[in-house]
């Protein structure tokens, strides 16, 4: 491997530093875009609404069955 002069090494370091600043800025903007939940929600509004409706339905049916079960236990004075 040929010896490089100190000036060439400095130039290489400065070039790498400039590229690194650009890469970090690019990565930061991509991370901000991917973690922006409001934008994701707007872009996937229909899926979010169906997901929320599904969770609500499952929660509501579960609560209904639990309430009905306790009502029947009280109604028939059943002691497990």
DSSP file (Angstrom, degrees, kcal/mol; ACC not computed):
  #  RESIDUE AA STRUCTURE BP1 BP2  ACC     N-H-->O    O-->H-N    N-H-->O    O-->H-N    TCO  KAPPA ALPHA  PHI   PSI    X-CA   Y-CA   Z-CA
    1    1 A X              0   0    0      0, 0.0     3,-0.1     0, 0.0     2,-0.1   0.000 360.0 360.0 360.0 126.6    0.0    0.0    0.0
    2    2 A X        -     0   0    0      1,-0.1     2,-0.2     0, 0.0     0, 0.0  -0.354 360.0-105.9 -70.8 148.1    1.6    3.3   -1.0
    3    3 A X        -     0   0    0     -2,-0.1     2,-0.4     1,-0.0    -1,-0.1  -0.498  32.5-144.9 -70.8 137.1    2.2    5.9    1.6
    4    4 A X        -     0   0    0     -2,-0.2     2,-0.1    -3,-0.1    -1,-0.0  -0.836  16.4-116.7-105.3 145.3   -0.2    8.8    1.6
    5    5 A X     >  -     0   0    0     -2,-0.4     4,-2.1     1,-0.1     5,-0.2  -0.362  26.6-111.8 -74.0 157.9    0.9   12.3    2.5
    6    6 A X  H  > S+     0   0    0      1,-0.2     4,-2.4     2,-0.2     5,-0.2   0.857 118.8  56.0 -57.7 -35.1   -0.6   14.1    5.5
    7    7 A X  H  > S+     0   0    0      2,-0.2     4,-2.4     1,-0.2    -1,-0.2   0.913 106.8  48.8 -65.7 -41.6   -2.4   16.5    3.2
    8    8 A X  H  > S+     0   0    0      2,-0.2     4,-2.3     1,-0.2    -1,-0.2   0.884 110.8  51.1 -63.2 -38.9   -4.1   13.6    1.3
    9    9 A X  H  X S+     0   0    0     -4,-2.1     4,-2.4     2,-0.2    -2,-0.2   0.920 110.3  49.0 -64.7 -43.8   -5.1   12.1    4.6
   10   10 A X  H  X S+     0   0    0     -4,-2.4     4,-2.6     2,-0.2    -2,-0.2   0.916 111.4  49.5 -61.9 -43.9   -6.6   15.4    5.8
   11   11 A X  H  X S+     0   0    0     -4,-2.4     4,-2.5     1,-0.2    -1,-0.2   0.908 110.9  50.0 -61.5 -41.7   -8.5   15.8    2.5
   12   12 A X  H  X S+     0   0    0     -4,-2.3     4,-2.4     2,-0.2    -1,-0.2   0.907 111.0  49.1 -64.1 -41.2   -9.8   12.3    2.8
   13   13 A X  H  X S+     0   0    0     -4,-2.4     4,-2.4     2,-0.2    -2,-0.2   0.921 111.8  48.8 -64.5 -44.1  -11.0   12.9    6.4
   14   14 A X  H  X S+     0   0    0     -4,-2.6     4,-2.3     2,-0.2    -2,-0.2   0.900 111.8  49.1 -63.7 -41.1  -12.7   16.2    5.3
   15   15 A X  H  X S+     0   0    0     -4,-2.5     4,-2.4     2,-0.2    -1,-0.2   0.922 112.0  48.5 -64.0 -43.5  -14.4   14.5    2.4
   16   16 A X  H  X S+     0   0    0     -4,-2.4     4,-2.4     1,-0.2    -2,-0.2   0.889 110.1  52.6 -63.2 -39.0  -15.6   11.7    4.7
   17   17 A X  H  X S+     0   0    0     -4,-2.4     4,-2.3     2,-0.2    -2,-0.2   0.915 109.6  48.3 -63.3 -44.0  -16.8   14.2    7.3
   18   18 A X  H  X S+     0   0    0     -4,-2.3     4,-2.0     1,-0.2    -2,-0.2   0.919 113.2  47.8 -63.0 -43.2  -18.9   16.0    4.6
   19   19 A X  H  X S+     0   0    0     -4,-2.4     4,-2.7     1,-0.2    -1,-0.2   0.886 110.6  52.3 -64.0 -38.3  -20.4   12.7    3.4
   20   20 A X  H  X S+     0   0    0     -4,-2.4     4,-2.8     2,-0.2     5,-0.2   0.901 106.9  51.8 -65.9 -41.3  -21.1   11.7    7.0
   21   21 A X  H  X S+     0   0    0     -4,-2.3     4,-2.1     2,-0.2    -1,-0.2   0.922 112.8  46.1 -60.8 -43.7  -23.0   15.0    7.7
   22   22 A X  H  X S+     0   0    0     -4,-2.0     4,-2.5     2,-0.2    -2,-0.2   0.924 113.4  49.2 -63.8 -44.6  -25.1   14.4    4.5
   23   23 A X  H  X S+     0   0    0     -4,-2.7     4,-2.7     1,-0.2    -2,-0.2   0.906 111.4  48.4 -63.9 -42.0  -25.7   10.8    5.4
   24   24 A X  H  X S+     0   0    0     -4,-2.8     4,-2.6     2,-0.2    -1,-0.2   0.908 112.3  49.1 -65.3 -41.6  -26.8   11.6    9.0
   25   25 A X  H  X S+     0   0    0     -4,-2.1     4,-2.1    -5,-0.2    -2,-0.2   0.910 112.4  48.1 -63.5 -41.9  -29.1   14.4    7.8
   26   26 A X  H  X S+     0   0    0     -4,-2.5     4,-2.0     2,-0.2    -2,-0.2   0.920 112.9  48.1 -63.4 -44.5  -30.7   12.0    5.2
   27   27 A X  H  X S+     0   0    0     -4,-2.7     4,-2.5     1,-0.2    -2,-0.2   0.898 109.7  53.1 -63.2 -41.1  -31.1    9.3    7.9
   28   28 A X  H  X S+     0   0    0     -4,-2.6     4,-2.5     1,-0.2    -1,-0.2   0.912 109.2  48.3 -61.4 -43.2  -32.6   11.8   10.3
   29   29 A X  H  X S+     0   0    0     -4,-2.1     4,-2.0     1,-0.2    -1,-0.2   0.884 111.9  49.5 -67.5 -36.2  -35.2   12.9    7.7
   30   30 A X  H  X S+     0   0    0     -4,-2.0     4,-2.4     2,-0.2    -2,-0.2   0.906 111.6  48.3 -67.1 -41.0  -36.1    9.2    6.9
   31   31 A X  H  X S+     0   0    0     -4,-2.5     4,-1.9     2,-0.2    -2,-0.2   0.916 111.6  50.2 -64.9 -42.5  -36.5    8.4   10.6
   32   32 A X  H  < S+     0   0    0     -4,-2.5     4,-0.4     1,-0.2    -1,-0.2   0.901 112.0  48.4 -61.7 -40.2  -38.7   11.4   11.1
   33   33 A X  H >< S+     0   0    0     -4,-2.0     3,-0.7     1,-0.2    -2,-0.2   0.912 113.6  45.6 -66.5 -42.3  -40.8   10.5    8.1
   34   34 A X  H 3< S+     0   0    0     -4,-2.4    -1,-0.2     1,-0.2    -2,-0.2   0.773 115.2  46.2 -74.6 -25.3  -41.2    6.8    9.2
   35   35 A X  T 3< S+     0   0    0     -4,-1.9     2,-1.3    -5,-0.2    -1,-0.2   0.339  78.8 111.8 -99.7   7.1  -42.0    7.7   12.9
   36   36 A X    <>  -     0   0    0     -3,-0.7     4,-2.1    -4,-0.4     5,-0.2  -0.671  44.8-176.6 -81.5  95.4  -44.6   10.5   12.1
   37   37 A X  H  > S+     0   0    0     -2,-1.3     4,-2.4     1,-0.2    -1,-0.2   0.802  77.2  57.9 -68.2 -29.3  -47.7    8.7   13.4
   38   38 A X  H  > S+     0   0    0      2,-0.2     4,-2.2     1,-0.2    -1,-0.2   0.929 108.9  44.7 -66.8 -43.0  -50.0   11.5   12.3
   39   39 A X  H  > S+     0   0    0      2,-0.2     4,-2.6     1,-0.2    -2,-0.2   0.904 113.3  51.3 -65.6 -40.6  -48.9   11.2    8.7
   40   40 A X  H  X S+     0   0    0     -4,-2.1     4,-1.8     1,-0.2    -2,-0.2   0.897 109.7  50.6 -62.4 -39.5  -49.1    7.5    8.8
   41   41 A X  H  < S+     0   0    0     -4,-2.4     7,-0.2     2,-0.2    -2,-0.2   0.912 111.8  46.4 -65.1 -43.1  -52.7    7.8   10.2
   42   42 A X  H >< S+     0   0    0     -4,-2.2     3,-0.9     1,-0.2    -2,-0.2   0.904 113.5  49.1 -65.4 -40.8  -53.7   10.1    7.4
   43   43 A X  H 3< S+     0   0    0     -4,-2.6    -1,-0.2     1,-0.3    -2,-0.2   0.804 122.7  32.9 -69.3 -28.8  -52.1    7.9    4.8
   44   44 A X  T 3X S+     0   0    0     -4,-1.8     4,-2.3    -5,-0.2    -1,-0.3  -0.270  75.3 140.1-122.4  45.3  -53.8    4.8    6.2
   45   45 A X  H <> S+     0   0    0     -3,-0.9     4,-2.4     1,-0.2     5,-0.2   0.890  71.1  49.5 -58.9 -45.3  -57.1    6.2    7.4
   46   46 A X  H  > S+     0   0    0      1,-0.2     4,-2.5     2,-0.2    -1,-0.2   0.927 112.5  47.0 -64.6 -45.1  -59.3    3.4    6.3
   47   47 A X  H  > S+     0   0    0      1,-0.2     4,-2.4     2,-0.2    -1,-0.2   0.891 112.2  51.2 -63.7 -38.9  -57.1    0.7    7.9
   48   48 A X  H  X S+     0   0    0     -4,-2.3     4,-2.6    -7,-0.2    -1,-0.2   0.905 110.6  48.6 -64.9 -40.8  -56.9    2.7   11.1
   49   49 A X  H  X S+     0   0    0     -4,-2.4     4,-2.5     2,-0.2    -2,-0.2   0.918 112.5  47.2 -66.6 -42.9  -60.7    3.0   11.3
   50   50 A X  H  X S+     0   0    0     -4,-2.5     4,-2.4     2,-0.2    -2,-0.2   0.899 113.0  50.1 -64.2 -39.3  -61.3   -0.7   10.7
   51   51 A X  H  X S+     0   0    0     -4,-2.4     4,-2.3    -5,-0.2    -2,-0.2   0.926 112.2  46.5 -63.5 -44.8  -58.6   -1.5   13.3
   52   52 A X  H  X S+     0   0    0     -4,-2.6     4,-2.5     1,-0.2    -2,-0.2   0.901 112.4  50.5 -64.7 -40.5  -60.2    0.8   15.8
   53   53 A X  H  X S+     0   0    0     -4,-2.5     4,-2.6     2,-0.2    -1,-0.2   0.897 110.2  50.7 -64.4 -39.6  -63.7   -0.6   15.1
   54   54 A X  H  X S+     0   0    0     -4,-2.4     4,-2.7     2,-0.2     5,-0.2   0.924 111.4  46.8 -63.5 -44.9  -62.4   -4.2   15.5
   55   55 A X  H  X S+     0   0    0     -4,-2.3     4,-2.7     2,-0.2     5,-0.2   0.924 113.6  49.0 -63.0 -44.0  -60.8   -3.4   18.8
   56   56 A X  H  X S+     0   0    0     -4,-2.5     4,-3.0     2,-0.2    -2,-0.2   0.908 111.9  49.3 -61.3 -42.8  -64.0   -1.6   20.0
   57   57 A X  H  X S+     0   0    0     -4,-2.6     4,-2.8     2,-0.2     5,-0.3   0.934 112.8  45.9 -63.4 -47.3  -66.1   -4.6   18.8
   58   58 A X  H  X S+     0   0    0     -4,-2.7     4,-2.3     1,-0.2    -2,-0.2   0.928 115.9  46.4 -62.2 -44.8  -63.9   -7.1   20.6
   59   59 A X  H  X S+     0   0    0     -4,-2.7     4,-2.5    -5,-0.2    -2,-0.2   0.922 114.1  48.2 -63.5 -44.0  -63.8   -5.0   23.8
   60   60 A X  H  X S+     0   0    0     -4,-3.0     4,-2.4    -5,-0.2    -2,-0.2   0.915 112.5  46.9 -64.6 -44.2  -67.6   -4.4   23.7
   61   61 A X  H  X S+     0   0    0     -4,-2.8     4,-2.5     2,-0.2     5,-0.2   0.906 112.5  50.9 -64.8 -41.1  -68.5   -8.0   23.1
   62   62 A X  H  X S+     0   0    0     -4,-2.3     4,-2.2    -5,-0.3    -2,-0.2   0.932 112.0  46.3 -61.6 -45.8  -66.2   -9.1   25.9
   63   63 A X  H  X S+     0   0    0     -4,-2.5     4,-2.6     1,-0.2    -1,-0.2   0.887 110.9  53.7 -64.7 -38.0  -67.7   -6.6   28.3
   64   64 A X  H  X S+     0   0    0     -4,-2.4     4,-2.8     2,-0.2    -2,-0.2   0.935 110.3  46.0 -61.7 -46.9  -71.2   -7.7   27.3
   65   65 A X  H  X S+     0   0    0     -4,-2.5     4,-2.6     2,-0.2    -2,-0.2   0.884 113.3  49.4 -65.3 -38.5  -70.5  -11.4   28.0
   66   66 A X  H  X S+     0   0    0     -4,-2.2     4,-2.4     2,-0.2    -1,-0.2   0.925 113.6  46.1 -65.5 -42.9  -68.9  -10.6   31.3
   67   67 A X  H  X S+     0   0    0     -4,-2.6     4,-2.4     2,-0.2    -2,-0.2   0.926 113.7  48.7 -64.3 -44.2  -71.8   -8.4   32.3
   68   68 A X  H  X S+     0   0    0     -4,-2.8     4,-2.6    -5,-0.2    -2,-0.2   0.905 110.4  51.7 -62.0 -42.3  -74.3  -11.0   31.2
   69   69 A X  H  X S+     0   0    0     -4,-2.6     4,-2.2     1,-0.2    -2,-0.2   0.934 112.2  44.9 -62.2 -45.4  -72.4  -13.7   33.1
   70   70 A X  H  X S+     0   0    0     -4,-2.4     4,-2.4     1,-0.2    -1,-0.2   0.869 111.7  53.6 -67.2 -35.1  -72.4  -11.7   36.3
   71   71 A X  H  X S+     0   0    0     -4,-2.4     4,-2.5     2,-0.2    -2,-0.2   0.924 110.4  46.3 -62.8 -44.1  -76.1  -10.8   35.8
   72   72 A X  H  X S+     0   0    0     -4,-2.6     4,-2.3     2,-0.2     6,-0.2   0.871 110.4  53.5 -67.3 -36.2  -77.0  -14.5   35.4
   73   73 A X  H  <>S+     0   0    0     -4,-2.2     5,-1.8    -5,-0.2     4,-0.5   0.935 114.0  42.1 -62.0 -45.8  -74.9  -15.4   38.5
   74   74 A X  H ><5S+     0   0    0     -4,-2.4     3,-0.6     3,-0.2    -2,-0.2   0.883 112.7  54.7 -67.8 -37.8  -76.8  -12.8   40.5
   75   75 A X  H 3<5S+     0   0    0     -4,-2.5    -2,-0.2     1,-0.2    -1,-0.2   0.900 118.8  31.5 -63.9 -42.9  -80.1  -13.8   39.0
   76   76 A X  T 3<5S-     0   0    0     -4,-2.3    -1,-0.2    -5,-0.1    -2,-0.2   0.305 103.2-125.0-100.2   9.2  -79.8  -17.5   39.9
   77   77 A X  T < 5 +     0   0    0     -3,-0.6     2,-0.4    -4,-0.5    -3,-0.2   0.888  46.0 176.0  47.7  46.4  -77.8  -17.0   43.1
   78   78 A X      < -     0   0    0     -5,-1.8     2,-0.6    -6,-0.2    -1,-0.2  -0.694  17.2-167.6 -86.4 129.0  -75.2  -19.3   41.7
   79   79 A X              0   0    0     -2,-0.4    -5,-0.0     1,-0.1    -1,-0.0  -0.925 360.0 360.0-117.4 105.4  -72.1  -19.7   43.9
   80   80 A X              0   0    0     -2,-0.6    -1,-0.1     0, 0.0    -2,-0.0   0.527 360.0 360.0 -67.3 360.0  -69.3  -21.5   42.1
